[in-house]
Amino acid sequence: MTVKGISANVVTYTTLIYGSCIVGKLEEAIGLLNEMVLKTINPNVHTYTILVDALCKEGKVKEAKSVLAVMLKACVEPNVITYNTLMDGYVLLYEMRKAQHVFNAMSLMGVTPDVHTYTILINGFCKSKMVDEALNLFKEMHQKNMVPDIVTYCSLIDGLCKSGRISYVWNLIDEMRDRGQPTNVITYSSLIDGLCKNGHLDRAIALFNKMKDQGIRPFTFTILLDGLCKGGRLKDAQEVFQDLLTKGYHLNIYTYNVMINGHCKQGLLEEALTMLSKMEDNGCIPNAVTFDIIIIALFKKDENDKAEKLLRQMIARGLFYNIMIKGFCKSKMVDEALNLFKEMHQKNMVPTIVTYGSLMDGLCKSGRISYVWELIDEMHDRGGRLKDAQEVFQDLLTKEYDLDVYPYNVMINGYCKQGLLEEALTMRSKMEDNGCIPSAVTFEIIINALFEKDENDKAEKLLRQMIARGLL
């Protein structure tokens, strides 16, 4: 392979393999690796690791292990990043014993685990409800004088909260403060969720107020409001809700639906209908769930005329498709949902944010992640629906899907295409706060956009960061 008379070398091939992996062309990437071997161009550790990483992200860990075997046979020693990548692949499949086996094998191969290694395992154990194993690893880090990072703490705090072990969390937060680690919105969100689910509603309210006092803009208010409504504390929920409105917080559809559901559960149907009207005045469009909550409550109270009136409104707004798509996705009939989605396009019907949200939720749960990012790309392309894409993306975060670097790159690329470079830079910062490490592509998207806008100083600063991280 030559380009303008220049013979390809290991760097050229590695770059091409990386590019193929980024766009999901794994067979092409493997073909390029085989081509290298045929041309006696020796792949290096970076070449192999890129391919291992891409295969693991697609859930093809068996194939990733085969690449690792080829790597060892070629006398190329895997490094800590290679092993971390393979461990992460097992974690994504919830195969924690195999992930631990890789962890143990590292030492035998003379590779020292780093903070990221421990964090991957701790996160995996917590997600698999094996919190004691996560705590043992955390203690091992201390014994080895390793300093946990913000992602390590957030993963462990989330696991402890979900397992109801709230008392231990306060010790971790104290430790974070003593180490100078900032407690971020992710940490607070996990803790508020844990407090609500374990009935500590007063402490959840106090912590929520502390967040606001510290200037941390919470996206946890829906968690808190839901906890208060389910705990029979509707009056407290109303006070928090009104305070958020007064202070200018953007309340999304999920927040309104939680409050409407809370009112309906208490039999306060007039208040629920009033809130339905007010949410539209505030620029928040009701979705199928909103109508569904109120219609069911009205029928239960024999308010049939009002229920039928709302049902007609629902059909007039084209929300039938949303209900069917959501129903198919909940029943794990994702192909049927996709067919309805295509039918909407054929009828020139514009999918709403709810349509996208339901479909993406179903795709995530069925493991068809790559299609999700195509939908987000589509949202960007359909009239630049960046705001809708933001809401769907935030919903995926709220529902605790493990988002890797690809969705963040899609969002960052969307911001850059709209010329919103500050938002792109903020997203790059947030992804690290959320435990997702930017890739070379992340940097390249922003750097190219900055150079196009003549923001050369910022571009060069990012380029230096990229080099310092070994991404170039």
JOHU-V151197 format. One record per residue. N is the residue number from 1. SS is DSSP state (H for helix, E for strand, - for the rest). PHI is phi in whole degrees, -180 to 180 (* if undefined). D_LAST is the distance of its C-alpha to the last C-alpha in Angstrom with 2 decimals. Layout:
BEGIN
n->N ss->SS phi->PHI d_last->D_LAST
n->N ss->SS phi->PHI d_last->D_LAST
END
This chain:
BEGIN
n->1 ss->- phi->* d_last->22.27
n->2 ss->E phi->-131 d_last->21.82
n->3 ss->E phi->-125 d_last->20.56
n->4 ss->- phi->53 d_last->22.71
n->5 ss->- phi->83 d_last->23.67
n->6 ss->E phi->-96 d_last->20.24
n->7 ss->E phi->-71 d_last->20.24
n->8 ss->- phi->-73 d_last->17.58
n->9 ss->- phi->-126 d_last->15.73
n->10 ss->H phi->-61 d_last->13.83
n->11 ss->H phi->-67 d_last->10.44
n->12 ss->H phi->-60 d_last->12.53
n->13 ss->H phi->-65 d_last->14.26
n->14 ss->H phi->-62 d_last->11.50
n->15 ss->H phi->-64 d_last->10.12
n->16 ss->H phi->-66 d_last->13.84
n->17 ss->H phi->-63 d_last->14.58
n->18 ss->H phi->-62 d_last->12.04
n->19 ss->H phi->-62 d_last->13.65
n->20 ss->H phi->-64 d_last->17.04
n->21 ss->H phi->-65 d_last->16.60
n->22 ss->H phi->-60 d_last->15.68
n->23 ss->- phi->-94 d_last->18.94
n->24 ss->- phi->80 d_last->20.89
n->25 ss->- phi->-93 d_last->21.61
n->26 ss->H phi->-70 d_last->21.52
n->27 ss->H phi->-63 d_last->24.17
n->28 ss->H phi->-65 d_last->22.24
n->29 ss->H phi->-63 d_last->19.16
n->30 ss->H phi->-65 d_last->21.64
n->31 ss->H phi->-61 d_last->23.22
n->32 ss->H phi->-66 d_last->20.08
n->33 ss->H phi->-63 d_last->19.75
n->34 ss->H phi->-63 d_last->23.43
n->35 ss->H phi->-63 d_last->23.05
n->36 ss->H phi->-59 d_last->20.56
n->37 ss->H phi->-62 d_last->23.19
n->38 ss->H phi->-62 d_last->25.97
n->39 ss->- phi->-94 d_last->24.32
n->40 ss->- phi->53 d_last->23.74
n->41 ss->- phi->-99 d_last->19.96
n->42 ss->- phi->-78 d_last->19.06
n->43 ss->- phi->-63 d_last->16.51
n->44 ss->- phi->-103 d_last->14.53
n->45 ss->H phi->-60 d_last->14.25
n->46 ss->H phi->-68 d_last->10.99
n->47 ss->H phi->-59 d_last->12.96
n->48 ss->H phi->-65 d_last->15.97
n->49 ss->H phi->-65 d_last->14.61
n->50 ss->H phi->-58 d_last->13.20
n->51 ss->H phi->-70 d_last->16.75
n->52 ss->H phi->-59 d_last->18.52
n->53 ss->H phi->-62 d_last->16.96
n->54 ss->H phi->-64 d_last->18.00
n->55 ss->H phi->-65 d_last->21.41
n->56 ss->H phi->-63 d_last->22.04
n->57 ss->H phi->-65 d_last->21.40
n->58 ss->- phi->-91 d_last->24.02
n->59 ss->- phi->79 d_last->26.38
n->60 ss->- phi->-98 d_last->26.31
n->61 ss->H phi->-71 d_last->26.03
n->62 ss->H phi->-60 d_last->28.46
n->63 ss->H phi->-67 d_last->26.28
n->64 ss->H phi->-62 d_last->23.22
n->65 ss->H phi->-65 d_last->25.48
n->66 ss->H phi->-64 d_last->26.35
n->67 ss->H phi->-63 d_last->22.75
n->68 ss->H phi->-62 d_last->22.63
n->69 ss->H phi->-64 d_last->25.91
n->70 ss->H phi->-62 d_last->24.64
n->71 ss->H phi->-60 d_last->21.69
n->72 ss->H phi->-66 d_last->24.26
n->73 ss->H phi->-64 d_last->26.58
n->74 ss->- phi->-83 d_last->24.01
n->75 ss->- phi->63 d_last->23.79
n->76 ss->- phi->-101 d_last->20.14
n->77 ss->- phi->-81 d_last->20.32
n->78 ss->- phi->-63 d_last->18.85
n->79 ss->- phi->-106 d_last->17.11
n->80 ss->H phi->-61 d_last->17.82
n->81 ss->H phi->-68 d_last->15.24
n->82 ss->H phi->-60 d_last->17.02
n->83 ss->H phi->-66 d_last->20.34
n->84 ss->H phi->-59 d_last->19.50
n->85 ss->H phi->-62 d_last->18.53
n->86 ss->H phi->-66 d_last->21.84
n->87 ss->H phi->-59 d_last->23.79
n->88 ss->H phi->-62 d_last->22.57
n->89 ss->H phi->-62 d_last->23.79
n->90 ss->H phi->-67 d_last->27.19
n->91 ss->H phi->-61 d_last->27.32
n->92 ss->H phi->-61 d_last->26.90
n->93 ss->- phi->-96 d_last->29.90
n->94 ss->- phi->60 d_last->31.78
n->95 ss->- phi->-97 d_last->32.16
n->96 ss->H phi->-71 d_last->31.98
n->97 ss->H phi->-65 d_last->33.81
n->98 ss->H phi->-69 d_last->31.32
n->99 ss->H phi->-62 d_last->28.43
n->100 ss->H phi->-67 d_last->30.39
n->101 ss->H phi->-63 d_last->30.94
n->102 ss->H phi->-63 d_last->27.20
n->103 ss->H phi->-57 d_last->27.06
n->104 ss->H phi->-68 d_last->29.97
n->105 ss->H phi->-67 d_last->28.58
n->106 ss->H phi->-57 d_last->25.48
n->107 ss->H phi->-63 d_last->27.79
n->108 ss->H phi->-63 d_last->29.71
n->109 ss->- phi->-89 d_last->26.58
n->110 ss->- phi->78 d_last->25.78
n->111 ss->- phi->-106 d_last->22.77
n->112 ss->- phi->-86 d_last->23.24
n->113 ss->- phi->-62 d_last->22.90
n->114 ss->- phi->-108 d_last->21.04
n->115 ss->H phi->-59 d_last->22.03
n->116 ss->H phi->-64 d_last->20.06
n->117 ss->H phi->-58 d_last->22.03
n->118 ss->H phi->-63 d_last->25.26
n->119 ss->H phi->-64 d_last->24.46
n->120 ss->H phi->-58 d_last->23.87
n->121 ss->H phi->-68 d_last->27.24
n->122 ss->H phi->-60 d_last->29.04
n->123 ss->H phi->-61 d_last->28.03
n->124 ss->H phi->-64 d_last->29.15
n->125 ss->H phi->-63 d_last->32.42
n->126 ss->H phi->-64 d_last->33.16
n->127 ss->H phi->-65 d_last->32.59
n->128 ss->- phi->-93 d_last->34.87
n->129 ss->- phi->61 d_last->37.48
n->130 ss->- phi->-112 d_last->37.20
n->131 ss->H phi->-69 d_last->37.04
n->132 ss->H phi->-61 d_last->38.79
n->133 ss->H phi->-64 d_last->36.12
n->134 ss->H phi->-64 d_last->33.46
n->135 ss->H phi->-64 d_last->35.58
n->136 ss->H phi->-62 d_last->35.93
n->137 ss->H phi->-65 d_last->32.17
n->138 ss->H phi->-62 d_last->31.95
n->139 ss->H phi->-65 d_last->34.71
n->140 ss->H phi->-62 d_last->32.95
n->141 ss->H phi->-60 d_last->29.92
n->142 ss->H phi->-62 d_last->32.45
n->143 ss->H phi->-63 d_last->34.11
n->144 ss->- phi->-94 d_last->30.88
n->145 ss->- phi->58 d_last->30.25
n->146 ss->- phi->-90 d_last->27.07
n->147 ss->- phi->-95 d_last->26.61
n->148 ss->- phi->-61 d_last->26.27
n->149 ss->- phi->-98 d_last->24.01
n->150 ss->H phi->-60 d_last->25.21
n->151 ss->H phi->-69 d_last->24.22
n->152 ss->H phi->-59 d_last->26.27
n->153 ss->H phi->-62 d_last->29.22
n->154 ss->H phi->-62 d_last->29.09
n->155 ss->H phi->-62 d_last->29.06
n->156 ss->H phi->-70 d_last->31.97
n->157 ss->H phi->-62 d_last->33.91
n->158 ss->H phi->-62 d_last->33.68
n->159 ss->H phi->-64 d_last->34.95
n->160 ss->H phi->-66 d_last->37.75
n->161 ss->H phi->-63 d_last->38.84
n->162 ss->H phi->-67 d_last->39.03
n->163 ss->- phi->-94 d_last->41.10
n->164 ss->- phi->79 d_last->43.43
n->165 ss->- phi->-97 d_last->42.70
n->166 ss->H phi->-68 d_last->42.53
n->167 ss->H phi->-59 d_last->44.06
n->168 ss->H phi->-70 d_last->41.14
n->169 ss->H phi->-63 d_last->38.70
n->170 ss->H phi->-60 d_last->40.37
n->171 ss->H phi->-63 d_last->39.73
n->172 ss->H phi->-66 d_last->36.01
n->173 ss->H phi->-65 d_last->35.95
n->174 ss->H phi->-62 d_last->37.87
n->175 ss->H phi->-64 d_last->35.40
n->176 ss->H phi->-59 d_last->32.47
n->177 ss->H phi->-62 d_last->34.43
n->178 ss->H phi->-64 d_last->35.23
n->179 ss->- phi->-87 d_last->31.59
n->180 ss->- phi->78 d_last->30.66
n->181 ss->- phi->-84 d_last->28.77
n->182 ss->- phi->-70 d_last->29.51
n->183 ss->- phi->-82 d_last->31.45
n->184 ss->- phi->-102 d_last->29.87
n->185 ss->H phi->-64 d_last->31.32
n->186 ss->H phi->-67 d_last->30.17
n->187 ss->H phi->-60 d_last->32.09
n->188 ss->H phi->-62 d_last->35.13
n->189 ss->H phi->-62 d_last->35.07
n->190 ss->H phi->-60 d_last->35.23
n->191 ss->H phi->-68 d_last->37.99
n->192 ss->H phi->-63 d_last->40.04
n->193 ss->H phi->-61 d_last->39.84
n->194 ss->H phi->-64 d_last->41.01
n->195 ss->H phi->-63 d_last->43.79
n->196 ss->H phi->-64 d_last->45.05
n->197 ss->H phi->-70 d_last->45.10
n->198 ss->- phi->-104 d_last->46.94
n->199 ss->- phi->81 d_last->49.51
n->200 ss->- phi->-92 d_last->48.48
n->201 ss->H phi->-69 d_last->48.70
n->202 ss->H phi->-64 d_last->49.88
n->203 ss->H phi->-68 d_last->46.97
n->204 ss->H phi->-65 d_last->44.59
n->205 ss->H phi->-63 d_last->46.19
n->206 ss->H phi->-61 d_last->46.01
n->207 ss->H phi->-67 d_last->42.30
n->208 ss->H phi->-61 d_last->41.66
n->209 ss->H phi->-65 d_last->43.59
n->210 ss->H phi->-64 d_last->41.67
n->211 ss->H phi->-57 d_last->38.38
n->212 ss->H phi->-65 d_last->39.88
n->213 ss->H phi->-64 d_last->41.30
n->214 ss->- phi->-84 d_last->37.91
n->215 ss->- phi->79 d_last->36.48
n->216 ss->- phi->-86 d_last->34.37
n->217 ss->- phi->-78 d_last->34.84
n->218 ss->- phi->-79 d_last->35.64
n->219 ss->- phi->-109 d_last->35.04
n->220 ss->- phi->-93 d_last->37.24
n->221 ss->H phi->-65 d_last->40.54
n->222 ss->H phi->-66 d_last->41.06
n->223 ss->H phi->-60 d_last->40.79
n->224 ss->H phi->-65 d_last->43.33
n->225 ss->H phi->-62 d_last->45.66
n->226 ss->H phi->-63 d_last->45.66
n->227 ss->H phi->-63 d_last->46.50
n->228 ss->H phi->-67 d_last->49.30
n->229 ss->H phi->-63 d_last->50.77
n->230 ss->H phi->-69 d_last->50.76
n->231 ss->- phi->-88 d_last->52.27
n->232 ss->- phi->75 d_last->55.17
n->233 ss->- phi->-110 d_last->54.07
n->234 ss->H phi->-61 d_last->54.11
n->235 ss->H phi->-61 d_last->55.50
n->236 ss->H phi->-63 d_last->52.61
n->237 ss->H phi->-62 d_last->50.17
n->238 ss->H phi->-62 d_last->52.00
n->239 ss->H phi->-65 d_last->51.73
n->240 ss->H phi->-63 d_last->47.96
n->241 ss->H phi->-60 d_last->47.57
n->242 ss->H phi->-65 d_last->49.73
n->243 ss->H phi->-63 d_last->47.94
n->244 ss->H phi->-65 d_last->44.58
n->245 ss->H phi->-62 d_last->46.17
n->246 ss->H phi->-61 d_last->47.78
n->247 ss->- phi->-87 d_last->44.53
n->248 ss->- phi->81 d_last->42.80
n->249 ss->- phi->-70 d_last->40.44
n->250 ss->- phi->-82 d_last->39.34
n->251 ss->- phi->-97 d_last->41.09
n->252 ss->- phi->-92 d_last->39.93
n->253 ss->H phi->-60 d_last->41.96
n->254 ss->H phi->-67 d_last->41.45
n->255 ss->H phi->-64 d_last->42.91
n->256 ss->H phi->-62 d_last->45.91
n->257 ss->H phi->-63 d_last->46.48
n->258 ss->H phi->-61 d_last->46.57
n->259 ss->H phi->-69 d_last->49.16
n->260 ss->H phi->-62 d_last->51.20
n->261 ss->H phi->-63 d_last->51.27
n->262 ss->H phi->-60 d_last->52.37
n->263 ss->H phi->-66 d_last->55.24
n->264 ss->H phi->-64 d_last->56.27
n->265 ss->H phi->-63 d_last->56.41
n->266 ss->- phi->-89 d_last->58.78
n->267 ss->- phi->79 d_last->60.89
n->268 ss->- phi->-93 d_last->60.07
n->269 ss->H phi->-73 d_last->59.72
n->270 ss->H phi->-64 d_last->60.76
n->271 ss->H phi->-64 d_last->58.06
n->272 ss->H phi->-65 d_last->55.53
n->273 ss->H phi->-67 d_last->56.73
n->274 ss->H phi->-63 d_last->56.55
n->275 ss->H phi->-66 d_last->52.94
n->276 ss->H phi->-59 d_last->52.23
n->277 ss->H phi->-69 d_last->53.64
n->278 ss->H phi->-68 d_last->51.87
n->279 ss->H phi->-63 d_last->48.41
n->280 ss->H phi->-69 d_last->48.71
n->281 ss->H phi->-61 d_last->50.00
n->282 ss->- phi->-89 d_last->46.82
n->283 ss->- phi->84 d_last->44.65
n->284 ss->- phi->-110 d_last->43.88
n->285 ss->- phi->-85 d_last->45.02
n->286 ss->- phi->-61 d_last->46.72
n->287 ss->- phi->-111 d_last->45.42
n->288 ss->H phi->-59 d_last->47.31
n->289 ss->H phi->-64 d_last->47.03
n->290 ss->H phi->-56 d_last->48.69
n->291 ss->H phi->-63 d_last->51.61
n->292 ss->H phi->-58 d_last->51.80
n->293 ss->H phi->-58 d_last->52.22
n->294 ss->H phi->-73 d_last->55.01
n->295 ss->H phi->-60 d_last->56.77
n->296 ss->H phi->-61 d_last->57.10
n->297 ss->H phi->-64 d_last->58.42
n->298 ss->H phi->-66 d_last->60.91
n->299 ss->H phi->-61 d_last->62.24
n->300 ss->H phi->-63 d_last->62.71
n->301 ss->- phi->-95 d_last->64.83
n->302 ss->- phi->62 d_last->66.79
n->303 ss->- phi->-90 d_last->65.46
n->304 ss->H phi->-65 d_last->65.32
n->305 ss->H phi->-63 d_last->65.78
n->306 ss->H phi->-65 d_last->62.84
n->307 ss->H phi->-64 d_last->60.70
n->308 ss->H phi->-67 d_last->61.60
n->309 ss->H phi->-63 d_last->60.93
n->310 ss->H phi->-66 d_last->57.38
n->311 ss->H phi->-63 d_last->56.96
n->312 ss->H phi->-65 d_last->57.95
n->313 ss->H phi->-60 d_last->55.43
n->314 ss->H phi->-61 d_last->52.75
n->315 ss->H phi->-66 d_last->53.60
n->316 ss->H phi->-62 d_last->53.87
n->317 ss->- phi->-86 d_last->50.29
n->318 ss->- phi->74 d_last->49.00
n->319 ss->- phi->-82 d_last->47.97
n->320 ss->H phi->-57 d_last->49.59
n->321 ss->H phi->-61 d_last->46.42
n->322 ss->H phi->-60 d_last->44.47
n->323 ss->H phi->-63 d_last->47.03
n->324 ss->H phi->-66 d_last->47.02
n->325 ss->H phi->-63 d_last->43.23
n->326 ss->H phi->-63 d_last->43.03
n->327 ss->H phi->-62 d_last->45.93
n->328 ss->H phi->-61 d_last->44.42
n->329 ss->H phi->-64 d_last->41.11
n->330 ss->H phi->-65 d_last->43.06
n->331 ss->- phi->-90 d_last->45.01
n->332 ss->- phi->62 d_last->41.82
n->333 ss->- phi->-106 d_last->42.87
n->334 ss->H phi->-69 d_last->39.52
n->335 ss->H phi->-63 d_last->40.30
n->336 ss->H phi->-64 d_last->43.49
n->337 ss->H phi->-63 d_last->41.61
n->338 ss->H phi->-64 d_last->39.19
n->339 ss->H phi->-63 d_last->42.26
n->340 ss->H phi->-64 d_last->43.77
n->341 ss->H phi->-62 d_last->40.56
n->342 ss->H phi->-65 d_last->40.73
n->343 ss->H phi->-62 d_last->44.42
n->344 ss->H phi->-60 d_last->43.62
n->345 ss->H phi->-62 d_last->41.45
n->346 ss->H phi->-62 d_last->44.28
n->347 ss->- phi->-91 d_last->46.72
n->348 ss->- phi->58 d_last->44.47
n->349 ss->- phi->-88 d_last->44.37
n->350 ss->- phi->-87 d_last->41.42
n->351 ss->- phi->-62 d_last->39.94
n->352 ss->- phi->-91 d_last->39.96
n->353 ss->H phi->-60 d_last->37.43
n->354 ss->H phi->-68 d_last->39.71
n->355 ss->H phi->-58 d_last->39.47
n->356 ss->H phi->-60 d_last->35.69
n->357 ss->H phi->-60 d_last->35.77
n->358 ss->H phi->-63 d_last->38.30
n->359 ss->H phi->-66 d_last->36.58
n->360 ss->H phi->-66 d_last->33.14
n->361 ss->H phi->-60 d_last->34.88
n->362 ss->H phi->-64 d_last->36.55
n->363 ss->H phi->-66 d_last->33.43
n->364 ss->H phi->-61 d_last->31.54
n->365 ss->H phi->-68 d_last->34.54
n->366 ss->- phi->-95 d_last->34.79
n->367 ss->- phi->80 d_last->31.16
n->368 ss->- phi->-97 d_last->30.35
n->369 ss->H phi->-66 d_last->27.32
n->370 ss->H phi->-59 d_last->25.58
n->371 ss->H phi->-68 d_last->28.70
n->372 ss->H phi->-61 d_last->28.47
n->373 ss->H phi->-71 d_last->25.32
n->374 ss->H phi->-63 d_last->27.10
n->375 ss->H phi->-66 d_last->29.96
n->376 ss->H phi->-64 d_last->27.89
n->377 ss->H phi->-58 d_last->26.46
n->378 ss->H phi->-62 d_last->30.12
n->379 ss->H phi->-63 d_last->31.12
n->380 ss->H phi->-63 d_last->28.70
n->381 ss->H phi->-75 d_last->30.11
n->382 ss->- phi->-80 d_last->33.77
n->383 ss->- phi->72 d_last->34.59
n->384 ss->- phi->61 d_last->31.46
n->385 ss->- phi->-80 d_last->32.66
n->386 ss->H phi->-65 d_last->29.86
n->387 ss->H phi->-62 d_last->32.35
n->388 ss->H phi->-63 d_last->33.49
n->389 ss->H phi->-60 d_last->29.98
n->390 ss->H phi->-60 d_last->29.45
n->391 ss->H phi->-66 d_last->32.70
n->392 ss->H phi->-65 d_last->31.97
n->393 ss->H phi->-60 d_last->28.53
n->394 ss->H phi->-63 d_last->30.27
n->395 ss->H phi->-64 d_last->32.95
n->396 ss->H phi->-63 d_last->30.55
n->397 ss->H phi->-66 d_last->29.26
n->398 ss->H phi->-62 d_last->32.91
n->399 ss->- phi->-81 d_last->33.88
n->400 ss->- phi->67 d_last->31.28
n->401 ss->- phi->-72 d_last->29.41
n->402 ss->- phi->-77 d_last->26.23
n->403 ss->- phi->-88 d_last->23.72
n->404 ss->- phi->-90 d_last->20.24
n->405 ss->H phi->-68 d_last->17.12
n->406 ss->H phi->-63 d_last->18.49
n->407 ss->H phi->-63 d_last->21.51
n->408 ss->H phi->-63 d_last->19.70
n->409 ss->H phi->-63 d_last->17.36
n->410 ss->H phi->-60 d_last->20.65
n->411 ss->H phi->-66 d_last->22.25
n->412 ss->H phi->-62 d_last->19.48
n->413 ss->H phi->-62 d_last->19.50
n->414 ss->H phi->-61 d_last->23.30
n->415 ss->H phi->-62 d_last->23.29
n->416 ss->H phi->-63 d_last->21.08
n->417 ss->H phi->-63 d_last->23.42
n->418 ss->- phi->-88 d_last->26.32
n->419 ss->- phi->78 d_last->24.90
n->420 ss->- phi->-93 d_last->24.91
n->421 ss->H phi->-72 d_last->21.74
n->422 ss->H phi->-64 d_last->23.14
n->423 ss->H phi->-64 d_last->23.89
n->424 ss->H phi->-64 d_last->20.37
n->425 ss->H phi->-66 d_last->19.07
n->426 ss->H phi->-64 d_last->21.92
n->427 ss->H phi->-63 d_last->21.09
n->428 ss->H phi->-62 d_last->17.51
n->429 ss->H phi->-68 d_last->19.31
n->430 ss->H phi->-65 d_last->22.02
n->431 ss->H phi->-63 d_last->19.97
n->432 ss->H phi->-71 d_last->18.90
n->433 ss->H phi->-60 d_last->22.60
n->434 ss->- phi->-87 d_last->23.49
n->435 ss->- phi->86 d_last->21.42
n->436 ss->- phi->-111 d_last->18.69
n->437 ss->- phi->-86 d_last->15.08
n->438 ss->- phi->-59 d_last->12.86
n->439 ss->- phi->-98 d_last->10.31
n->440 ss->H phi->-60 d_last->7.29
n->441 ss->H phi->-63 d_last->10.41
n->442 ss->H phi->-55 d_last->12.18
n->443 ss->H phi->-64 d_last->10.05
n->444 ss->H phi->-61 d_last->10.02
n->445 ss->H phi->-58 d_last->13.78
n->446 ss->H phi->-72 d_last->14.63
n->447 ss->H phi->-60 d_last->12.74
n->448 ss->H phi->-60 d_last->14.46
n->449 ss->H phi->-65 d_last->17.67
n->450 ss->H phi->-66 d_last->17.62
n->451 ss->H phi->-62 d_last->17.29
n->452 ss->H phi->-63 d_last->20.08
n->453 ss->- phi->-94 d_last->22.18
n->454 ss->- phi->61 d_last->21.63
n->455 ss->- phi->-90 d_last->20.27
n->456 ss->H phi->-66 d_last->18.07
n->457 ss->H phi->-63 d_last->18.24
n->458 ss->H phi->-65 d_last->17.08
n->459 ss->H phi->-63 d_last->14.21
n->460 ss->H phi->-67 d_last->13.08
n->461 ss->H phi->-62 d_last->13.72
n->462 ss->H phi->-66 d_last->11.48
n->463 ss->H phi->-63 d_last->8.62
n->464 ss->H phi->-65 d_last->9.48
n->465 ss->H phi->-61 d_last->9.71
n->466 ss->H phi->-61 d_last->6.30
n->467 ss->H phi->-67 d_last->5.24
n->468 ss->H phi->-61 d_last->8.52
n->469 ss->- phi->-87 d_last->8.05
n->470 ss->- phi->75 d_last->5.61
n->471 ss->- phi->-95 d_last->3.79
n->472 ss->- phi->-134 d_last->0.00
END
